[in-house]
Amino acid sequence: MTEQDERLAAALSAEYAAIFAYGPIGVRLSGEQAREARAAEAAHRARRDALVVRLAESGATVPAAEPAYTLPFPVTDAASAMRLAIEIESRTAAVWRAVVPATTDAQRRQAIEALTDCAVRATRWRLHAGVVPATVAFPGRPG
């Protein structure tokens, strides 16, 4: 498997985890926030589907989703749901950030779009949660 395919497989695994996380996130939210959680899950599902096709077409191994994922903390209310949404979008952005240098042309544009999408969504969740600052200087960068 090429470096690009390895990083895309890692991105696929991150998308699987994000989809799983939006289950407990969505049930703790209501109104606009619940709609945003459904839209986020749909975006991650679409990205997952595109990655599965891309990896299969290249002949790379397509990693399977885990039956369950361990959440970093319990999701018991709207505040913890938003905190998890921020965490999952930030983690997924970091994985997509690692894809960017291993890609070129259309695949790089898709990686940058995915990174941007996750970063913007994390910012929206920070705004909902009242986190200050709502933005980070270098989305997807640890620390």
Secondary structure by P-SEA (a helix, b strand, c coil): ccaaaaaaaaaaaaaaaaaaaaaaaaaaccaaaaaaaaaaaaaaaaaaaaaaaaaaaaccbbbbbccccccccccccaaaaaaaaaaaaaaaaaaaaaacccccaaaaaaaaaaaaaaaaaaaaaaaaacccccccccccccc
